[in-house]
Amino acid sequence: MNTLLVTGGAGFIGSNFIVHFLEKYTSYRIVNLDALTYAGDLSNLKEVEGHSRYIFEKGDICDRSFVENLFSKYQFSGVVHFAAESHVDNSIEGPEAFIRTNVFGTFTLLDVARKAWMEAPFKFKSGSELSRFLHVSTDEVYGSLGAEGLFSESTAYAPNSPYSASKASSDFMVRSYFHTYGMNVVTTNCSNNYGPKQHKEKLIPTIIRKALAEQPIPIYGDGKNVRDWLYVLDHCKGIALAFEKGRAGETYNIGGRNERNNNQIVDRICSLLDKTRPRKNGSSYKELITFVKDRAGHDKRYAIDASKIENELGWKAEEVFDTGIEKTIDWYLKNRF
């Protein structure tokens, strides 16, 4: 049986991925490595507690000796690397943690995997010929778009925050291990995810949480910043396909083709909550919307061209925003509120 190392698997996207992967790929067992910082929560994995093909290891991806011991113990045939500091606001306040985890942590994992799988540049050890490292990244590495156009895999990098700069750096590190050492790597860059288990600090959970608490719902600036929204399970299916079938050394952009600005997001969520969990005073949750000072370096628009993964690997987003947000709100009402 193959053993897959998933880093950051107690987080939002990682936990959804583990549940999906264990169900679909029965020839794999998964070792979940997570430091359980504020964004990691083992309750996100309650569906797989006690699963015969699931193992949890608590640890830091920057701890080289610990990572080396894991590779020795489990003989991983693949890595799917989610672990990252990912909140832009936090990167503005304290960028050092982002450099440590996202850059140095990614380097540590890559280098340990290289030494475990390869004898020399472009020469794999016997039995490791198909071992693969998939790196999960973000569309924020590309910077900001104008009113038109889409990010493609050939778009020049132009990160504008410490977070996106740290992810861009890690992307380049992964690329270098393919071109210098011939390591079997794949990178995926995704648009904004939403769905069950997302941390409360993110936009959509914040809107739901603040609305139900009868508190002001904060929206940055004029609310016209645009993002391409991707339902988390669609993203996880794309990652699994890229890991299984993607071409070594390639990058695949995964996007939902669901552009919405923040005003549209908050309006839709409030309208749905008005129907499913009406306010006691009979008024709309929209009355709680409050515009606050914009954050520094706030990119205006992101949007992804997912044609490459659609055409090469047959991936396609199954959820549009209206269906995905209904599922998301329903999950939060049942599980968090």
N, C-alpha and C positions, 0 to 999 in steps of 0.2 A: 504494500500500500504506500502511495506517495504521501509525504508530509509537507504541508504548506505552512510557512510562517506568515502570519498576518500581524502587522504592527498597528497599534492604535485601535485594536478591535473592540474596545469597550466604548468607543466614541460613537457619534451619530452614524456616519456612513459605514465605518468599519463593522459595527454590530449588525447593521442591516445586511452587509455583504456576507458575513459569516453565516447567518441564518439561511440566506439564499444559497450560498455555495455548498454548505453541508447537505442541503436538500437535493440539489441538482447533480453534484459531482460525488458520487458515492464511493469512488476509488481513492478519495483523499481523506486524510485526517488533518485537522487544523490545530496549530499551536498559536494561541492569541497572546502576544506580548504587549502589555500595556502598563504604563507607570501609574495609572489611576490618578492623574492630576485632576483638577477641577472639572475637566470636560469628559473624563472617563467614568463610566458607571456600570458596574457589573449587572445591575438590574436591567440594562438594555439587552442582556443575553439570557434572560430567564427562559426563553424558548429552548435553549440548548443546554441548560444545566443538567449534568449527568449524562449527556450524550456520549456514546462510546467512541466517537471520532473527534471529540473536542477536548482540548487541554488549555488551561490558563496558566500563564507565567507572568508574575509581576516583576517589572524591571525597566531599566532606562536604556533606550537605544544608543545613548552616548557612552555607556559602560562597555568598553570593548571586550574585556575579559568575560563579562557576563554573556554577551552576545556570542562570543566564541564558544563558550561552554554549551550554549543552547544548540549551536550548529553541530557540535560534537555529539551531544546527547541524542538529538532527534534526526540528524542526517537529512536536513531539508532538501527537497528537490525544487522548491520554488519559494519566492517571497512576494507578498503583496503589501506594499508599504503605504499605509495611511497615516501613521503617527506624525503629527505636526501641531505646532501652535498655529491657530488659524483665524483668530479674531482680529480684524484690522484695527479696531479701536485700542485693543490691548497692545498691539505692536507699536502704536504711536506713543503710548504711555511708557512701555518698557520693551524696547526692541531687542535687548540682549538675549532674552529667552528664546526669541524666534531664530536668531542666528545660531544659537547653540543646538536647538532641537532640529530645526529644518535643514540647516547646512551641515553641521558637524555630525548630527545623528544620521543623516542620509549617507554621508561619507563612510561612517563607521559600518553601517549595514552593508554597503556596497563592497567595501574592502574585505570584510570578513567573508562575505559570500564569494568574492573572487578567489580568495585563498582556499576556501573550502571546495570550490568546484573546478578550479583551473590549475594546471601544472605550470603553464607559461602563457604569455600573450597568444591568443588564438588557439590554444591547445587545452581542451577539457580533460579532466581526469576521467578514467573509465567509469561509466555509470552516471556521469553528470552531464552528458552531452546535451540533454534536453532541459537542464536546470535553467530557470528563468527568474528574473527580477523585474516585477512590475511596479512602477513608481506612479503614485496618484498625485496629480498636481491640479492647478487651477487656471481659469481663463484670465485671472488678474495679472498674470505675468505679461500679458500683451498690452497693458495700459488701458487707455480710454478711447472709445470710438466716437465719431461724430454722429450725426443723425442717420447716416446711411452706412452700409457695409457690414461685414461679418469678420470675425477672427477665423483664420484658417491655420493649418499646421505650419504654413510658411510665413505667417505674420511675424514681423520683427518684434523682439521682446522690448518692452518699455515700462517696467514696473514703476509704480508711483508711491508705494507705501513700504515701510520696512517689512511687512508681511509678504507682499508680492515680490519684493526684492530677494527675500530669503528663499522663497519658492523657486524663483528664476535661477538662483544660484544652485539649488539642489537639482533642478532640471538639467543644467549644464554639466553638473558633476556626473549624472547618470549618462548623459550623452558621451562624455569623455571616456567612460569605462567601456562603451561599445567600440568607439573608434580607436582607442589606445590598446585595449586588452582583448577585444573581440567578445566581450561578455554579452550574454543573451539578455538584453534589457528591452523593455517597452515602457513608454510614458503615456499617460492619459491626462488630458487637461479638460476639466469640466466647468460647466456654468453653475450658477447658484442652485444649490440643492435645497429641497424642503421635503417634509414628510415626518412620519413617526420617529420619535426618540431624539429629535434635534434639541440641542442645548437651549435653555431658556433665554440666553443672552442674544440669540439671533433674531432677525427681524420678525419672521412670522410667529414664532412662539412668544415673542415680546408683545406683539399686537394682541394675540389671544389672551395672554396672561393679564395684561394691563386692562383689557376690556372687561374681563370677568371679575377683576378686582375693583372695578369702578374707579380706576385711576386714569390720569391723562395718558393717552397713547402717543409716544414721541415719534415724530417723523422728521428726519433731517432736512434742513433747508427748505426748498419749495416742494419737495416730494416728487420731483420730476426725473430723478436718477433712474435709469432703465437697466434692468437685468433680464437675462434669459433664464427662466426658471425650469429646473429639471427635477422631476420626482425621484426620490432617492432609490427606489427599487429599480427604476429604469437605468439609473446610473450604475447600480451594482451589476445588473445584467450586462451592461456595456463593458465594465471592468473584467468580468469573468470571460467574456468573449475575447477581449484583447489579450488576456492572459493565455487563453486556450489556443487562439488562432492568429493573433497578431504577428506581424513580421518583425523579426529582431531588429532593434535599432530604430524602429519607427515610433512616431507620436500619433495618437488618435484623439481628436477633439470630440467630446461628448456633450451635446447640448440638447435642450428640450424643444427648441423652436417655439418658445412661449415667452415672448418679450412683454414685460409689464413694467410700468413705473411704480414707485412706492405708493403714490396716491391711488392707483388702481388696485394694488394689493390690499391696502387697508380698507378701501371702500368695499371690496368683495368680501373680505373676512367679516367686516361689521354687518354687512347685509345677511350673510349666512348665520351669524350669531343671533341677529335679530329674530330669525325664524326658529332656530334650534334651542336657544337659551335666552329668551326675551328679558330685557331689563325690567325690574320690578316697578319702575316709575313709568313704564310704557314708552319711553323715548328710545331713539336709536343710539347704538354704540358710537355712531359717527360723531356725536356731540362731544365725545372724549378725545377726538383727534387734536393733537397739539403740535405745532411746528416749532422745532428747536434749532439752535445754532448748528450749522453744517459742520461736519468733521473735516479736519485738515486733509488736503489731498484727495478729496472724494471724487473718484472717477465718475464721469457723467453717464456713460453707456457701455455695457458689455453685450455682445451677442455672438454666438458660435455657429459656424458652418460645420455641421456634423456629416457632410456628404461622404467623407473618406471612410468612416467606420460603418456608415450605412451601406455604401457600395461594396467595400472590401469584405466586411464581416457579416453583413446582413442584419445589423442592429437597427432598431427603430424605437423611438420613445412610444410607449403604449398609452401614457397619460397625457392629456392636455391639461392646462392649468385648472380649468373649472372642475374637472373630475378629480384631479390630484388634491386640490385644496379642500374639497369636501371630505375626502378620505383622511386628510391630515387633521382637520378640525374634529372629525368624529373620533379619531384616536386620542387626541388631547382631552376631549370631554370625558372619554371613558377611562383614561389612564392617569391624567394629571390634575383634573379639576372636578 
